[in-house]
Amino acid sequence: MEAKTVGQAMGTRSRELLELAETYSANNYHPLEVVIEKAEGVWVWDADGHKFLDCLSAYSALNQGHRHPAIIAAMVEQASKITLTSRAFHNAEMGPFLKVLCEMCQMDLALPMNTGAEAVETAIKAARKWGYTVKGVPDGKADIIVCEGNFHGRTTTIVGFSSEESYRAGFGPFAPGFRLIPYGDIEALRQAITPHTVGFLVEPIQGEGGVLVPPEGYLKDVREICSQRRVLLIADEIQVGLGRTGRLFCCDHEAVKPDMYVLGKALGGGVYPVSAVVAPKDILGVFHPGEHGSTFGGNPLAAAVGTASLRVIREEKLVENARELGAYFMAKLSEIEAKVVKEIRGKGLLIGVALNTTARSYCEALRDEGILAKETHESVIRFAPPLVITRLEIDWMLPRIQKVLTGRQQ
């Protein structure tokens, strides 16, 4: 794994490509200065041949690793037959894909979309429709409870119920019908529910919020309250599901079954956008033809990729690998004595190293050591490598992480 090309300074070709991107791309991201051109497994190479270990996994879209051969093969085979029909017609791939997905979730129905934000919007529409047609909430009065620090996507509806001002500023007016409560506060949830509440939309762990893990027993209490008050528990497992935290779904850590799973990212295996809402028939059954849809949702290419992505997670035991190596990685990180570290938190291979200063410069220093990690919530370094990572590769990273955390003491 060691090579002279690991973590060197940006070369000439990378610099030229970076300048092109900065010239022609809208300024909506602040990426680290690295231009990735090639990838395989947990490793990526920049345009000048420098090698890095990917510790972000495209925000968990790459749980199966970069360019997993089984997923690429499924994509190529399907692309040689048919890629798109729209939902005006049936296609041969969607039904088998949704059957596998529903069986893994132990749910009746799935509604396929493309991006995570689309799946969240779908869940919101389903909860409201259920509230009006099943629960009997007066028309136009349905409300959904969400948590401070949430990240559910970037549409105007979703950023409207964010507590992050930078996500909201300049994008209003926003849709009504959402109530913010503190994350992890069970009494706040209990008090916020009204007869008009149709759903509680929650991340089992807040990834973008700083890898925040709620108090033990929180999700179990949430499930009990939602059942008692006839409120749908909507679990946004887009980043934390499909093995990332060492369970198939993050809710599984407390043996909690939500009313709706919202899934995305790793569902597409890192090669194609695939998302879905999965729920019982009495919830997703509220939709009728013409009420909701997507030209690309459930397309044959996405379905073939999704089927292969789920097969890889199951057959290669990526859930178990995340559980075992996540515990190992977190334990080893906890042994690093660095004044700058406030806390190490997470589950499985979703780990946040909270610092007592801003994390950007530390991520830049890690890049120079051959590790690509990204700051979240200003002061947290997120380590979330593909679930195919090995102990040997974690051991390769540890002295480099220690060097960065201890070599930049305040």
C-alpha positions in Angstrom: 0.0 0.0 0.0 2.9 2.4 0.7 4.0 4.2 -2.5 5.9 7.3 -3.4 2.7 8.7 -4.9 0.7 8.7 -1.7 -0.5 12.1 -0.5 1.8 14.3 -2.5 1.2 17.9 -3.4 -1.2 18.7 -6.3 0.5 18.2 -9.7 0.2 20.3 -12.9 -2.6 18.4 -14.5 -4.7 18.4 -11.4 -4.1 22.1 -11.0 -5.3 22.8 -14.6 -8.4 20.7 -14.1 -9.1 22.4 -10.8 -8.9 25.8 -12.4 -11.3 24.7 -15.1 -13.8 23.5 -12.5 -13.5 26.8 -10.5 -14.0 28.8 -13.7 -17.1 27.1 -14.9 -18.8 25.6 -11.9 -21.3 27.4 -9.7 -19.8 28.1 -6.3 -22.1 25.8 -4.3 -19.4 23.6 -2.7 -16.1 24.0 -1.0 -14.2 20.8 -1.8 -10.8 19.8 -0.7 -8.2 20.6 -3.3 -7.8 17.2 -4.9 -8.9 16.2 -8.4 -9.9 12.5 -8.5 -9.6 10.7 -11.8 -9.6 7.0 -11.0 -10.9 4.8 -8.2 -11.1 1.2 -7.1 -12.3 -0.2 -3.8 -11.3 2.2 -1.0 -8.6 3.9 -3.1 -8.7 6.8 -5.4 -6.0 8.5 -7.6 -5.8 12.1 -8.7 -5.1 13.3 -12.2 -1.3 13.2 -11.5 -1.3 9.6 -10.2 -1.2 10.4 -6.5 -3.0 7.8 -4.4 -5.4 8.4 -1.5 -7.7 6.3 0.8 -11.2 7.5 0.5 -12.6 8.0 4.0 -15.8 9.8 3.0 -17.4 7.2 0.6 -19.4 10.0 -1.2 -21.4 10.5 2.1 -22.1 6.7 2.2 -23.1 6.3 -1.4 -20.0 4.0 -1.8 -20.6 1.5 1.0 -19.7 -1.2 -1.5 -16.5 0.6 -2.6 -15.6 2.3 -5.8 -16.6 0.5 -9.0 -17.5 -2.8 -7.4 -17.1 -5.3 -10.2 -20.5 -7.0 -9.6 -22.3 -3.7 -9.7 -20.4 -2.4 -12.7 -21.2 -5.7 -14.5 -24.9 -5.4 -13.8 -24.9 -1.9 -15.0 -23.0 -2.7 -18.2 -25.2 -5.7 -19.0 -28.4 -3.7 -18.4 -27.2 -0.7 -20.4 -26.7 -3.1 -23.4 -30.4 -4.0 -23.3 -32.5 -1.0 -22.2 -32.0 1.9 -19.8 -35.2 3.9 -19.6 -38.9 3.3 -20.3 -40.5 5.9 -17.9 -43.3 4.6 -15.7 -45.7 4.9 -18.6 -44.8 1.2 -19.3 -43.6 -1.7 -17.1 -40.0 -2.8 -17.3 -38.5 -6.2 -16.6 -36.1 -5.1 -13.8 -38.2 -3.0 -11.4 -40.4 -5.7 -10.0 -37.5 -8.0 -9.0 -35.6 -5.1 -7.5 -38.5 -3.9 -5.4 -39.2 -7.5 -4.2 -35.6 -7.8 -2.9 -35.8 -4.4 -1.3 -39.2 -5.0 0.4 -38.0 -8.4 1.7 -34.8 -6.8 3.2 -36.9 -4.1 4.8 -39.7 -6.5 5.8 -42.2 -4.1 4.3 -45.0 -4.5 1.7 -44.4 -1.8 -0.9 -41.6 0.4 -2.2 -41.8 3.6 -4.2 -38.6 4.1 -6.3 -37.1 7.5 -6.9 -33.7 8.8 -7.8 -32.1 11.0 -5.2 -32.3 11.0 -1.4 -34.1 14.4 -1.4 -36.7 13.1 -3.8 -37.3 10.1 -1.5 -37.7 12.5 1.5 -40.2 14.6 -0.5 -42.0 11.3 -1.3 -42.2 10.4 2.3 -43.6 13.8 3.3 -46.3 13.5 0.6 -47.2 10.0 1.8 -47.4 11.0 5.4 -49.6 13.9 4.6 -51.9 11.9 2.4 -52.1 9.2 5.0 -52.9 11.8 7.6 -55.8 13.1 5.6 -57.2 9.9 4.2 -56.5 7.4 7.0 -56.0 9.4 10.3 -58.7 11.9 9.5 -56.7 15.2 9.9 -58.6 18.2 8.5 -57.4 19.1 5.0 -54.4 21.4 5.0 -53.7 21.0 8.7 -51.2 18.1 8.8 -47.9 18.8 10.5 -44.7 16.8 10.6 -42.1 17.0 13.4 -38.4 17.3 12.5 -35.3 17.7 14.5 -32.8 20.6 14.9 -29.6 19.8 13.2 -31.3 17.7 10.6 -30.1 17.2 7.0 -32.7 15.7 4.8 -31.8 17.3 1.4 -31.7 20.5 -0.5 -35.1 21.2 -1.9 -36.9 24.3 -0.9 -39.4 22.3 1.2 -36.6 20.5 3.0 -34.3 23.5 3.7 -37.4 25.3 4.9 -37.4 23.1 8.0 -33.6 23.1 8.5 -32.2 24.8 11.6 -29.0 25.7 9.6 -29.3 29.3 8.5 -26.8 28.8 5.7 -29.1 26.2 4.1 -32.1 28.6 4.3 -30.8 32.1 3.6 -32.1 33.6 0.4 -34.3 30.6 -0.5 -37.7 31.5 1.1 -40.6 31.7 1.3 -40.9 28.2 2.8 -43.6 25.6 3.0 -45.5 25.5 6.3 -46.4 22.3 8.2 -43.2 21.4 10.0 -42.2 21.8 13.7 -38.6 21.7 14.9 -37.7 20.1 18.2 -34.2 19.3 19.8 -32.6 16.1 18.5 -32.5 13.3 21.1 -35.1 14.9 23.4 -37.9 12.5 23.9 -40.0 14.9 26.1 -39.8 17.5 23.4 -41.3 15.0 21.0 -44.0 14.0 23.4 -45.0 17.6 23.9 -44.8 18.6 20.2 -47.4 16.0 19.0 -50.9 17.4 18.4 -54.0 15.7 16.9 -52.8 17.1 13.5 -49.3 15.5 13.7 -49.0 12.9 10.9 -45.3 12.1 11.1 -41.9 12.3 12.9 -39.1 12.5 10.4 -35.8 11.7 12.0 -32.2 10.5 11.3 -31.3 7.6 13.6 -27.8 9.2 13.7 -27.3 12.8 12.4 -24.4 12.5 9.9 -24.3 16.0 8.5 -25.2 17.4 11.9 -21.8 16.2 13.2 -22.2 12.4 13.6 -24.5 12.9 16.5 -25.7 9.7 18.2 -28.9 10.1 20.3 -29.1 8.8 23.9 -29.4 5.1 24.3 -33.1 4.0 24.2 -34.2 7.2 22.3 -35.4 5.4 19.2 -37.2 2.8 21.2 -39.0 5.5 23.1 -39.8 7.4 19.9 -41.3 4.2 18.5 -43.5 3.8 21.5 -44.7 7.4 21.5 -45.4 7.4 17.8 -47.4 4.2 18.1 -49.4 5.5 21.0 -50.2 8.8 19.3 -50.8 7.4 15.8 -47.9 9.3 14.3 -45.8 7.8 11.5 -42.2 7.2 12.4 -40.2 8.1 9.2 -36.6 7.0 9.4 -34.2 8.8 7.1 -31.6 6.0 6.6 -30.1 7.6 3.4 -26.7 8.0 5.0 -26.8 5.7 7.9 -28.6 2.7 6.4 -27.6 -0.3 4.3 -24.8 -1.4 6.7 -23.0 1.9 7.4 -23.4 1.7 11.2 -22.9 -2.1 11.6 -26.5 -3.0 11.2 -28.5 -3.3 8.0 -30.5 -0.3 9.2 -29.4 2.1 11.9 -32.8 1.6 13.6 -31.9 -2.0 14.1 -29.5 -1.1 17.0 -32.6 -0.7 19.1 -34.7 -3.3 17.4 -37.0 -0.5 16.1 -39.1 -0.9 13.0 -40.2 2.5 11.6 -43.3 3.0 9.6 -41.3 4.2 6.6 -37.7 3.7 5.5 -36.2 6.5 3.4 -33.3 5.0 1.5 -30.8 6.3 -1.1 -27.0 6.7 -1.6 -25.6 3.1 -1.2 -28.8 1.8 -2.9 -27.1 2.8 -6.1 -23.8 1.3 -5.3 -22.0 4.5 -6.1 -22.6 4.2 -9.8 -26.2 5.5 -10.3 -28.7 7.5 -8.3 -31.3 5.2 -6.8 -33.6 6.0 -3.9 -36.8 4.6 -2.4 -39.4 4.9 0.3 -40.4 1.5 1.7 -43.5 1.1 3.9 -46.5 -1.1 4.6 -49.4 -1.2 2.2 -51.7 0.9 4.4 -49.2 3.8 4.1 -47.9 3.7 0.5 -51.3 2.4 -0.6 -52.6 6.0 -0.3 -51.1 6.9 -3.6 -53.2 6.5 -6.7 -52.1 6.8 -10.4 -51.3 10.4 -11.3 -50.7 11.6 -7.8 -47.0 11.2 -7.6 -44.2 10.0 -10.0 -40.8 10.3 -11.6 -39.7 9.9 -15.2 -36.5 8.1 -14.1 -37.7 6.5 -10.8 -37.6 2.8 -11.1 -36.0 2.8 -14.5 -34.4 -0.5 -15.6 -30.8 0.6 -15.3 -31.4 1.9 -11.7 -33.3 -1.3 -10.8 -30.5 -3.6 -12.1 -27.9 -1.5 -10.2 -30.0 -1.5 -7.1 -30.5 -5.3 -7.2 -26.7 -5.8 -7.5 -26.0 -3.3 -4.8 -28.2 -5.0 -2.3 -26.8 -8.4 -3.3 -23.2 -7.2 -2.6 -24.2 -5.9 0.8 -25.7 -9.2 1.8 -23.3 -11.7 0.1 -20.1 -10.0 1.1 -21.2 -9.5 4.7 -20.6 -5.7 4.6 -22.8 -5.2 7.6 -20.7 -7.5 9.7 -17.5 -5.9 8.4 -18.7 -2.5 9.3 -19.6 -3.6 12.8 -16.3 -5.4 13.5 -13.9 -2.9 11.9 -15.9 0.1 13.0 -15.4 -1.0 16.6 -11.8 -1.6 16.0 -11.2 1.7 14.2 -13.0 3.7 16.9 -11.1 2.0 19.7 -7.8 2.7 18.0 -8.8 6.4 17.4 -9.7 6.6 21.1 -6.2 5.6 22.0 -4.7 8.7 20.3 -3.8 11.3 22.9 -4.3 14.6 21.2 -5.3 17.8 23.0 -7.3 19.0 20.0 -9.8 16.0 20.3 -12.9 16.6 22.3 -14.8 13.4 21.6 -14.9 10.4 19.3 -18.4 9.2 18.5 -20.4 7.1 16.0 -21.4 3.6 15.2 -19.9 1.1 12.8 -17.9 2.8 10.1 -19.6 6.2 10.7 -17.2 7.9 13.0 -16.9 11.6 14.0 -13.8 13.0 15.6 -15.0 16.2 17.3 -12.3 18.9 17.7 -12.1 21.9 19.9 -11.2 24.0 16.8 -12.2 24.1 13.1 -11.6 20.9 11.3 -10.8 22.1 7.8 -7.0 22.4 8.2 -6.9 19.0 9.7 -8.7 17.5 6.7 -6.2 19.3 4.4 -3.3 17.8 6.4 -4.9 14.3 6.2 -5.1 14.8 2.5 -1.4 15.5 2.4 -0.9 12.2 4.2 -3.0 10.3 1.6 -6.3 10.2 3.5 -9.4 11.9 2.1 -11.8 12.9 4.9 -14.1 15.9 5.1 -15.1 18.2 7.9 -18.8 18.4 8.9 -20.5 20.9 11.2 -17.3 23.0 11.2 -15.4 21.1 13.9 -15.9 17.4 13.2 -13.8 15.2 11.0 -15.9 12.4 9.6 -14.3 9.1 9.0 -16.6 6.9 6.9 -14.6 4.6 4.5 -16.3 2.1 2.2 -17.5 -1.0 4.1 -15.1 -3.2 2.0 -12.1 -1.7 3.9 -9.8 -4.1 5.6 -8.0 -4.1 9.0 -4.7 -3.7 7.1 -6.0 -0.5 5.5 -7.2 0.9 8.8 -3.8 0.1 10.3 -2.2 2.0 7.4 -4.3 5.1 8.2 -3.9 5.1 12.0 -0.3 6.5 12.3 -1.1 9.1 9.7 -4.2 10.2 11.6 -2.2 10.3 14.8 0.5 12.4 13.1 -2.1 14.9 12.0 -4.0 15.1 15.3 -0.9 15.4 17.5 1.3 17.3 15.2 -1.0 20.3 15.0 -1.5 20.8 18.8 -2.8 24.2 19.7 
